[in-house]
Amino acid sequence: MSQEPYKTPDYNFELKGGFSNAKFKTYSDVPWFRRQWAFWLMYFTISPVALGILVFGDIYYVKKGTVVSFGLANRIVAVMFVVFILFSLFSPNS
């Protein structure tokens, strides 16, 4: 009697945020305003637009040949940076 090694179940979850996302097969399929370079360009020039795109959709980049989307950590850091900038702009000078 031969024993086969334990195999992990093959779950088919749709993973988002830093994981492979089947929405786009290649980076050229991603709209230009949802690409990472365009996001960062907008983020440092017109932040409200970039944050709107980030809140209402995903930002995509290529990782190891696969199109993936920003994870939760990226979103938190982006929002914290804008809050810091707004706080420094609108806080009274001491």
trRosetta pair geometry for C-beta under 8 A, 3 or more apart (Angstrom, degrees):
i j d omega theta_ij theta_ji phi_ij phi_ji
4 7 7.5 -23 137 -22 113 102
14 21 7.8 56 -175 -133 87 66
14 22 7.0 -88 -129 21 95 111
15 19 3.5 -45 123 102 122 154
15 20 6.7 63 66 55 111 64
15 21 7.4 -116 86 -82 66 65
16 19 6.5 -55 -40 49 2 103
16 21 6.2 54 -113 -98 65 112
16 58 7.2 -120 -160 -93 107 137
16 69 6.1 -24 -163 62 75 133
17 69 6.1 -50 -81 92 28 98
17 70 6.7 -28 -134 109 62 46
17 71 3.9 82 172 -127 86 59
17 72 5.3 17 -157 -26 145 73
18 68 6.0 23 -163 164 24 128
18 69 7.1 -70 -30 79 30 58
18 70 7.1 -3 -56 175 69 23
18 71 3.3 2 -30 -61 113 116
18 73 7.8 32 -49 30 138 101
18 74 7.7 154 -64 -7 99 117
19 68 6.1 -180 90 -139 12 108
19 69 7.7 -16 51 41 54 82
19 71 7.9 85 -13 -90 70 98
20 66 5.0 -54 -106 167 99 137
20 67 7.4 81 -144 71 66 55
20 68 5.9 -66 -88 -91 36 87
21 24 6.9 33 98 32 98 77
21 58 7.0 168 -124 134 176 168
21 60 7.3 -113 53 -110 133 107
21 67 6.5 -77 57 111 87 88
21 68 6.1 120 1 -133 93 42
21 69 5.0 41 -22 -14 149 107
22 25 7.7 12 -161 -78 57 67
23 58 7.7 129 44 49 155 141
24 27 7.3 79 137 -98 129 26
24 29 4.4 176 -152 89 98 116
24 30 5.0 30 -142 -68 170 80
24 60 6.4 12 43 -131 143 167
24 67 4.9 -75 91 116 102 161
25 29 6.0 71 45 3 70 152
25 67 7.2 115 141 17 10 132
26 29 5.1 107 63 -6 74 101
26 67 6.7 144 -162 -39 11 130
27 30 5.6 -40 -163 14 48 117
27 35 7.3 73 -174 -118 95 109
27 60 7.1 -178 -127 128 75 117
27 61 7.9 12 -119 -160 117 28
27 62 5.1 -47 -68 -60 134 113
27 67 5.5 174 -75 -92 66 108
29 67 7.8 -64 54 -64 103 169
30 34 5.3 -123 178 87 97 106
30 35 5.4 120 113 -75 124 83
30 60 4.6 -130 -123 65 149 141
30 67 6.6 179 -48 -149 123 136
31 34 4.8 73 64 14 87 107
31 35 7.6 -142 95 -25 45 83
32 35 5.8 -44 -156 8 39 118
32 38 5.4 118 156 -60 72 155
33 38 5.3 -125 -122 133 34 146
33 39 7.9 96 176 -68 51 65
33 42 7.6 45 -148 -32 84 149
33 53 6.1 -133 151 -120 102 148
34 38 7.4 24 30 65 18 128
34 39 7.5 23 -157 -56 25 105
34 53 6.9 -155 -94 179 65 121
34 57 6.3 -73 -111 125 115 129
34 58 6.6 51 -163 89 115 63
34 59 5.9 -160 -170 -118 62 47
34 60 5.6 40 138 12 96 98
35 38 4.8 82 64 12 87 106
35 39 6.9 -152 92 -12 42 88
35 59 7.4 34 143 -164 7 77
35 60 6.2 -46 -109 69 47 84
35 61 7.3 98 -165 -86 63 61
36 39 5.6 -54 -148 32 32 114
36 40 6.5 24 160 -13 67 105
36 59 5.9 97 -91 159 60 106
36 60 6.8 -106 -38 91 82 38
36 61 3.9 29 -35 -80 137 107
36 70 7.9 139 -101 -63 92 99
37 40 6.2 -58 -150 39 30 104
37 41 6.3 31 153 -20 64 109
38 41 5.6 -55 -146 38 32 114
38 42 6.2 28 157 -13 66 108
39 42 6.0 -63 -150 43 27 105
39 43 5.9 34 152 -31 66 110
39 50 5.6 107 -163 -148 64 104
39 53 6.7 -141 -112 93 90 133
39 54 7.0 91 -147 -68 121 98
39 59 4.6 20 -63 -134 156 136
40 43 5.2 -47 -138 31 33 120
40 44 6.5 16 166 -5 64 105
40 50 8.0 89 -86 -137 14 144
41 44 6.7 -69 -153 43 23 94
41 45 6.3 -7 160 7 62 120
42 45 6.0 -77 -136 53 29 94
42 46 5.3 -49 -162 60 76 87
42 47 7.5 141 142 -89 70 26
42 49 5.3 -96 -176 90 124 107
42 50 3.9 158 110 -70 104 101
42 53 7.3 57 91 18 155 138
43 47 5.8 42 -160 -110 46 69
43 50 4.1 -161 -77 147 62 171
43 51 7.7 98 -116 -47 79 70
43 78 6.8 -90 -132 -144 133 109
44 47 7.5 48 -82 -69 14 85
46 49 4.5 22 122 20 112 118
46 50 6.6 139 91 -17 68 91
47 50 5.6 -61 -145 40 37 111
47 51 6.0 31 162 -16 73 107
47 82 5.6 151 176 -114 136 115
47 85 7.5 -169 -69 72 172 152
48 51 5.9 -57 -144 40 30 107
48 52 6.3 35 155 -24 64 106
49 52 5.6 -53 -150 33 31 114
49 53 6.6 29 153 -16 64 103
50 53 5.8 -55 -152 36 32 110
50 54 6.3 30 151 -18 65 109
50 78 7.8 -125 130 -172 111 130
51 54 5.4 -54 -144 40 36 114
51 55 6.1 35 157 -21 69 105
51 78 6.9 173 -102 141 83 114
51 79 7.0 100 -133 -96 116 73
51 82 6.2 1 -71 -46 139 167
52 55 5.9 -54 -143 36 28 108
52 56 6.1 -3 168 8 64 114
53 56 6.6 -72 -136 52 23 90
53 57 5.9 -48 -175 51 62 105
53 59 7.1 81 126 -73 106 95
54 57 7.5 -90 -121 64 11 61
54 59 6.1 -20 -104 -29 79 117
54 70 7.2 -30 -138 59 96 155
54 75 6.1 160 169 -122 116 88
54 78 6.1 -116 -156 102 172 156
58 69 3.9 -34 -175 -145 129 134
58 70 6.4 -178 -162 31 75 83
59 69 6.5 119 66 -157 44 74
59 70 4.5 35 58 -18 98 120
59 74 7.6 -119 60 126 123 141
60 67 5.4 7 -174 -175 122 98
60 68 6.8 156 -148 82 72 30
60 69 5.4 -45 -92 -95 68 66
60 70 7.8 -105 -71 -19 28 72
61 67 7.6 165 86 -147 22 59
61 68 6.4 -28 66 65 69 78
61 69 8.0 125 20 -113 69 23
61 70 7.7 74 3 -64 105 70
62 65 6.8 9 -178 -109 105 13
62 66 7.0 147 -154 69 65 30
62 67 6.0 -40 -97 -92 67 55
62 68 7.5 115 -129 19 20 79
63 66 5.9 -34 70 64 71 83
63 68 4.8 -21 23 18 118 130
70 74 4.0 -110 -167 79 105 144
70 75 6.1 119 130 -49 122 82
71 74 5.4 108 55 6 64 99
71 75 7.4 -125 106 -1 40 91
72 75 5.6 -58 -153 37 37 112
72 76 6.3 36 153 -21 70 105
73 76 5.8 -53 -146 35 32 111
73 77 6.3 30 157 -17 65 106
74 77 6.0 -57 -147 38 29 109
74 78 6.3 30 155 -20 64 108
75 78 5.8 -56 -148 35 30 112
75 79 6.4 24 157 -13 65 108
76 79 6.0 -60 -148 40 29 106
76 80 6.1 28 155 -19 66 110
77 80 5.7 -56 -143 38 29 111
77 81 6.3 33 157 -23 64 106
78 81 5.9 -55 -151 32 28 112
78 82 6.8 23 154 -14 62 105
79 82 5.9 -57 -151 38 34 108
79 83 6.3 35 152 -20 67 106
80 83 5.6 -54 -146 37 33 113
80 84 6.3 37 153 -22 65 104
81 84 5.7 -52 -151 34 31 114
81 85 6.5 30 152 -17 64 104
82 85 5.6 -52 -147 37 35 111
82 86 6.2 33 155 -17 67 106
83 86 5.8 -55 -144 40 30 109
83 87 6.1 33 155 -22 64 108
84 87 5.7 -55 -145 36 27 112
84 88 6.4 21 158 -14 63 108
85 88 5.9 -60 -148 40 29 106
85 89 6.3 26 155 -19 65 109
86 89 5.7 -57 -144 37 31 110
86 90 6.1 -6 169 10 67 114
87 90 6.7 -75 -136 52 21 87
87 91 5.6 30 168 -39 65 114
88 91 6.2 -40 -124 19 24 113
